[in-house]
């Protein structure tokens, strides 16, 4: 009974932790799909217009940035190296800028497919973000890349709130333990003992990221030697979403259940003893009368009493 209660309590907490992780993971994937689709559609629109003008390019990047709430949307062209941005800027050699040398551009060109960069800190805004990028292919020929920047601080506020409770939170980490998304924005792109411990465990036991194992809990300690119960899922090659709960929450919850069971058991024992005493008292009452009757009878026979005993 005690083991069953401990198991049920542990299982309930485990399910709550898994649900928080899954909710954030699904929302992340929805964001990824939505943002990615916007960038893909823009790349397709530009590919359809071989004679597109600068004015048309600027109109499109501005419209698409507003439509899906990007921080910045831009188009980099292979022939000129120019970059047309939704903030009205056109960057090129005059600004000592060549879009063809930018990491997001080279990565999308090499992949010849949609990509999401690893999080980075913007040199211009100082914000931490990711770039969604899609190559522009016209009649089989690569002509440039469409890119869109999204602020991870806002994503952290909007999405990670889904996994927050009084006792747990959800974070997103890279394979090397870099914190990619966190409720505390200042921790993004940093590492700590907990994040590195998570990375080390997942590297040692990659099966924990298998679909049939994502509800498996493992334990990692932070700088203060506090132990955390953790479960993780793989969003893509660069992102692992993890639900994190202090191990003490599990043990305290189990202990609370055991305490309630112990109190209930003590009350039940006391109640049983009282009931048994009542039953015994009732059961022995006739015996007491018989004993008293026999005692009076023998006293009369031995002339110790002149009063004849009453019938038993």
C-alpha angles and dihedrals in degrees: 000000000000092000091049092052092048090050093048093049092047091047093050093051090045091053092050090051092048092049092053090051094046093048092054092043093052092047091048090052091048090052090047092050094045096046091043093051091052092053092045092052091050091051090050092049092052091046089057092057111066092173098044114154129223089250091054092048092051091048092051097048092047093048094048093046091055094042095061101024098248119168088225136354122194145167123221118197126213098212099051105019088229122146119211111202134196091232089068096259124130109197124198145130091312087065091041088251129133113181090201090070096053116111095232090051095049092044094052092044092051093047094044084209143075114300139180116211125224112263115277139174113253113238091210104042101020089227122135111237150141130239123227108205137182129183118238109231119186117184090338093309124117110232105163148309135272114214136185128191121213124191111237092200089066091043090052091052095044101041110024089058086074090067098042122111133155089269106030146033140188127238135178120226139184121235090260094053099262111150106239101172126019139155087239102066092200090066095059112115091014132104132222138174092272096050092045091047090053091050092048093050093048091047091051093043108028089166087077086076094054114116093244092050105045092105091057112114123219129179132237132172128222131215091284091053090248111152120227131197108226139184124180142193130197113241096178138323093296104033132069117179114208133187111214127198130167109256088226089068089064095044094044091049091050091046090050090053091047091048091052089048091049092049090047090049093051091049090049091050092049091047090049092050092050091048092048091050091051092048092048092047091051092044094049096046094088089046090054090052091049091049091050091047093050091047090054092045094054091045088056092048091051090048089243088126130033092203116091111230120252116249112274 
